[in-house]
Amino acid sequence: MHTSSAAAPAQSSTRRHDRGFWLVAYLFTVTMASSTLPTPLYPLYQREDGFGALVVTMVFAVYALGVLAALFLGGHVSDWIGRRRVLALGLVLGIASSATFAASAALPALVAGACCPA
């Protein structure tokens, strides 16, 4: 009887970790997919809104600089304030970036959305 009572908490803990794993896997997949979604939209913005090649290049360059800044700073900042906080901040910024791209195709919105990729 003693072994069955010890197995019950372990099984409950395993289920909780399984749910946590799938939640993290889902969030990671959605974040990675949404961070690259605007890239194929740039030619559409160029065609529909009359942006020149220079404007589209500038928006994409802002996106690339945002990614580089996140890569260079993310590790150091997470050492200071913790991994979970940096991941949460990254998710919030990714959601804000996606919402900005979805809300408007005006140039300032595209630059603002591109500067904070997840």
Beta strands, then each sheet from edge to edge (+ up, - down):
end
